[in-house]
């Protein structure tokens, strides 16, 4: 008669083998990452042979220039709404013949007749 604990022991051994295999793969991955980081650190160490320092300096300068350009764009966009509004008002004044320096814009109209009253609503015409 077979022992009832035999399948459980086999299952436990299989799980332990899987865990061991996963841990080995994890250690190999960490070793690979360690080697890659060592190469990056070696490349980053200032020396005449390393071009990483110069490349990083170029990146920093480019980022600073880009930030300055974005600040200038933000400053320009900040006043754009007021400039557009003023331009539209000037255009409307020109189209209507209104003197922009007059205190009452309707007085400054160049010899035009007063504006007619708005038409009556359709129900009032009947």
C-alpha positions in Angstrom: 0.0 0.0 0.0 1.3 3.4 -1.0 1.9 6.0 1.6 -0.5 8.9 1.4 2.3 11.5 2.0 4.2 10.5 -1.2 2.2 12.8 -3.6 2.4 15.7 -1.2 6.2 15.3 -0.9 6.6 15.2 -4.7 4.4 18.4 -5.0 6.5 20.2 -2.4 9.8 19.1 -4.1 8.5 20.4 -7.4 7.5 23.8 -5.9 10.9 24.1 -4.2 12.6 23.3 -7.5 10.5 26.0 -9.2 11.4 28.5 -6.5 15.1 27.7 -6.7 15.0 28.1 -10.5 13.3 31.5 -10.2 15.8 32.7 -7.6 18.7 31.6 -9.9 17.2 33.6 -12.8 16.7 36.6 -10.5 20.3 36.4 -9.4 21.5 36.2 -13.0 19.5 39.2 -13.9 20.9 41.1 -10.9 24.4 40.2 -12.0 23.7 41.4 -15.5 22.4 44.7 -14.2 25.4 45.0 -11.9 27.7 44.6 -14.8 25.8 47.1 -16.9 25.8 49.7 -14.1 29.5 49.2 -13.5 30.1 50.0 -17.2 27.9 53.1 -16.9 29.8 54.3 -13.8 33.1 53.6 -15.6 32.0 55.6 -18.6 30.8 58.4 -16.3 34.1 58.7 -14.6 35.9 61.9 -15.9 38.7 61.0 -18.1 40.1 62.1 -21.5 38.7 58.9 -23.0 35.1 59.3 -21.7 32.7 61.2 -23.9 29.8 60.8 -21.5 30.8 63.9 -19.5 30.7 66.1 -22.6 27.4 64.5 -23.8 25.8 65.1 -20.4 27.0 68.7 -20.4 25.5 69.2 -23.9 22.2 67.7 -22.7 22.2 70.1 -19.7 22.8 73.1 -21.9 20.1 72.0 -24.4 17.6 71.6 -21.5 18.5 75.0 -20.1 18.0 76.6 -23.5 14.7 74.9 -24.0 13.5 76.0 -20.6 14.4 79.6 -21.4 12.6 79.4 -24.7 9.5 78.0 -23.0 9.6 80.9 -20.5 9.7 83.4 -23.4 6.8 81.6 -25.1 4.8 81.7 -21.9 5.5 85.5 -21.6 4.3 86.1 -25.2 1.2 84.0 -24.7 0.4 85.8 -21.4 -0.4 89.1 -23.2 -1.8 87.6 -26.4 -5.4 87.8 -25.3 -5.3 91.5 -24.6 -3.6 92.2 -27.9 -6.2 90.2 -29.8 -9.0 92.0 -28.0 -7.5 95.4 -28.7 -7.0 94.5 -32.4 -10.6 93.4 -32.7 -11.9 96.6 -31.1 -9.7 98.7 -33.4 -11.0 96.7 -36.4 -14.6 97.2 -35.4 -14.1 100.9 -34.8 -12.5 101.3 -38.2 -15.3 99.3 -39.9 -18.0 101.4 -38.1 -16.2 104.7 -38.7 -15.9 105.3 -35.0 -13.2 107.7 -33.8 -11.3 105.7 -31.1 -10.4 109.0 -29.3 -14.1 110.2 -28.9 -15.6 109.9 -25.4 -18.9 108.7 -26.9 -18.2 106.4 -29.8 -21.5 107.2 -31.6 -20.6 111.0 -31.7 -17.4 110.2 -33.5 -19.1 108.5 -36.4 -18.0 110.2 -39.6 -21.2 112.0 -40.7 -23.3 108.9 -40.5 -27.0 109.1 -39.6 -27.9 107.8 -36.2 -28.4 104.1 -36.0 -32.0 103.1 -36.7 -34.0 101.4 -33.9 -34.0 97.6 -34.0 -36.9 96.1 -35.9 -40.0 95.1 -33.9 -40.5 91.5 -33.0 -42.6 89.6 -35.6 -45.6 89.3 -33.2 -45.8 93.1 -32.8 -46.0 93.7 -36.6 -49.4 92.1 -37.0 
